[in-house]
Amino acid sequence: VPAGTTVTIVVSRGVSRVEMPDAIGRPLDEAAEPLDELGVAYSVERVSSETVADGVVIDQFPEAGQRVTEADSISFVVSTGPDPRAVLDVRGLSGDGAAFALGAAGFVIGEVEFREDPAVVPGAVIETTPPAGTVSPRDTAVDLVISSGPPPVEVPSLSNRSYADALATLEGLGLVANVSGGGASGGSVSSQSPAAGTILPVGSLVALELRGG
């Protein structure tokens, strides 16, 4: 070069070393900043965890405090959070039983609705939202629809009807006859309680007083 030319000299400060951070329990982006600043490469393995939030470090190599260079093998195990899971089929279980089963599977109970349904035992689950089998994240709220049994019925007028006719009518409505009086042939209805037009739950008793036949 010609005399007077400026020559720049780059002098080594030695091998770049950085102290391994204490990353376990911290978000990877935050914990690995010292490595990123010096361009020290590292590998990341991502695994699901029921207890560690997404993006948080579960394990590391080497341990915190060791000094490393870009030539060293450095790795982190990072959580992806809990795996999704299918909503359980809790139809037919009691409300409490369904809540226990869903809670054990990682879900929470959302809204609870009661609906009349003659085909499902009162207190049993009719359906869920999301439906059974739907793959959902952990802690998803599952709404329950619970049977309140069949709709109530209106007591018919049974006065002067034969015992057999009155009994068949009540049984057809899901009501139970409580009979007193009557003769050898059963007789006919002289009075009833409750009165005709009363609304009763299915399975209720209707008292019938019979006159001799």
Disulfide bonds with the S-S distance in Angstrom:
none
